[in-house]
Amino acid sequence: MSGWRYFVCPVEFNNDSNRFQVDCEPSELFQPQDYTLPSVLESFTAWTTVRLYPFQIHSIALSSFASIMGPFGGFFASGFKRAFKIKDFANTIPGHGGIMDRFDCQYLMATFVNVYIASFIR
């Protein structure tokens, strides 16, 4: 999808033509770059370099954290509730607890994504 400017550039309205237009130079995150593989991977793949978009590397990091550490958000929320002797955060969803009980893993991910973007992307 990064090959189409419509997906990586902001869409602006042109008053003269009365149409939306997409006209920008994509940022470095959406331009392919060559990366040298570590020697360990070279022996398995027989490639010395690989051509990737930088956003693909960021998406691998974010998805790895989500799949490995994301479930611990639920454990943290359960421990928090037990410390305060609370069974559910609310009763908005009968039998399931409140909204926070349904999205407890998302709080850990939102914090990580915020720190990741501030540290590595900006």
C-alpha positions as CSV (number, residue, x, y, z in Angstrom):
1,M,0.0,0.0,0.0
2,S,2.9,2.3,0.5
3,G,3.4,2.4,-3.3
4,W,0.3,4.6,-3.6
5,R,0.6,8.1,-2.4
6,Y,-3.1,8.1,-1.4
7,F,-2.2,5.9,1.6
8,V,0.9,7.8,2.8
9,C,0.2,11.4,2.0
10,P,-2.4,13.7,3.4
11,V,-5.5,14.3,1.3
12,E,-6.2,18.0,0.7
13,F,-9.1,19.8,-0.9
14,N,-8.3,22.0,-3.9
15,N,-10.8,24.8,-4.2
16,D,-9.8,25.7,-7.8
17,S,-10.6,22.3,-9.2
18,N,-13.3,21.5,-6.5
19,R,-11.6,18.1,-5.9
20,F,-9.5,16.3,-3.4
21,Q,-5.9,15.9,-4.3
22,V,-2.9,13.9,-3.1
23,D,0.4,15.6,-3.8
24,C,3.4,15.2,-1.6
25,E,6.7,13.4,-1.3
26,P,6.3,10.4,1.0
27,S,8.4,10.6,4.2
28,E,11.5,8.4,4.7
29,L,9.3,5.9,6.6
30,F,7.5,5.1,3.3
31,Q,10.5,4.9,1.0
32,P,12.3,1.5,0.6
33,Q,15.8,1.2,2.0
34,D,18.4,-1.5,1.8
35,Y,19.4,-3.2,5.1
36,T,22.3,-5.5,5.7
37,L,21.4,-8.7,7.3
38,P,23.3,-10.1,10.3
39,S,25.8,-12.9,9.4
40,V,23.6,-15.4,11.3
41,L,20.7,-14.8,9.0
42,E,22.9,-14.6,5.9
43,S,23.8,-18.3,6.4
44,F,20.1,-19.3,6.4
45,T,18.8,-17.1,3.6
46,A,21.9,-16.6,1.4
47,W,21.0,-12.9,1.1
48,T,23.4,-10.2,2.2
49,T,20.8,-7.3,2.1
50,V,17.1,-7.0,2.2
51,R,15.0,-4.1,0.8
52,L,12.3,-3.0,3.3
53,Y,10.2,0.0,4.2
54,P,11.2,1.4,7.6
55,F,7.6,1.3,8.8
56,Q,7.7,-2.5,8.3
57,I,10.5,-2.7,10.9
58,H,8.4,-0.6,13.3
59,S,5.4,-2.7,12.7
60,I,7.4,-5.9,13.5
61,A,8.5,-4.3,16.8
62,L,5.0,-3.2,17.8
63,S,3.4,-6.5,16.9
64,S,6.0,-8.5,18.7
65,F,5.4,-6.4,21.9
66,A,1.7,-6.8,21.5
67,S,1.8,-10.6,21.2
68,I,4.4,-11.2,23.9
69,M,3.7,-8.4,26.5
70,G,0.1,-7.4,25.7
71,P,-1.5,-10.2,27.8
72,F,0.4,-9.0,30.9
73,G,-1.9,-5.9,30.9
74,G,-4.7,-8.2,32.0
75,F,-2.5,-9.6,34.8
76,F,-1.6,-6.1,35.9
77,A,-5.3,-5.1,36.0
78,S,-6.3,-8.2,37.9
79,G,-3.5,-7.5,40.5
80,F,-4.7,-3.9,40.7
81,K,-8.3,-5.0,41.4
82,R,-7.2,-7.6,44.0
83,A,-5.1,-5.1,45.8
84,F,-8.2,-3.0,46.3
85,K,-10.5,-6.0,46.8
86,I,-12.6,-5.1,43.8
87,K,-14.2,-7.9,41.6
88,D,-15.1,-5.7,38.6
89,F,-14.3,-2.1,37.7
90,A,-18.0,-1.4,37.0
91,N,-21.2,-3.2,36.0
92,T,-21.8,-1.6,32.6
93,I,-21.5,-5.0,30.9
94,P,-23.4,-7.6,33.0
95,G,-21.3,-10.6,33.8
96,H,-18.2,-9.1,32.2
97,G,-17.3,-6.2,34.4
98,G,-17.0,-2.7,33.1
99,I,-15.5,-1.2,30.0
100,M,-12.0,-1.2,31.7
101,D,-12.3,-5.0,32.2
102,R,-12.7,-5.5,28.5
103,F,-9.8,-3.3,27.5
104,D,-7.3,-3.8,30.2
105,C,-4.6,-5.1,27.8
106,Q,-5.1,-2.0,25.6
107,Y,-3.8,0.3,28.4
108,L,-0.4,-1.3,28.4
109,M,-0.2,-1.3,24.6
110,A,-1.3,2.4,24.4
111,T,1.5,3.3,26.8
112,F,4.1,1.3,24.9
113,V,3.0,2.7,21.5
114,N,3.2,6.3,22.9
115,V,6.7,5.7,24.3
116,Y,7.8,3.9,21.1
117,I,6.6,6.7,18.8
118,A,8.1,9.4,20.9
119,S,11.5,7.5,21.2
120,F,12.0,5.9,17.8
121,I,9.7,7.5,15.2
122,R,9.7,11.2,16.0
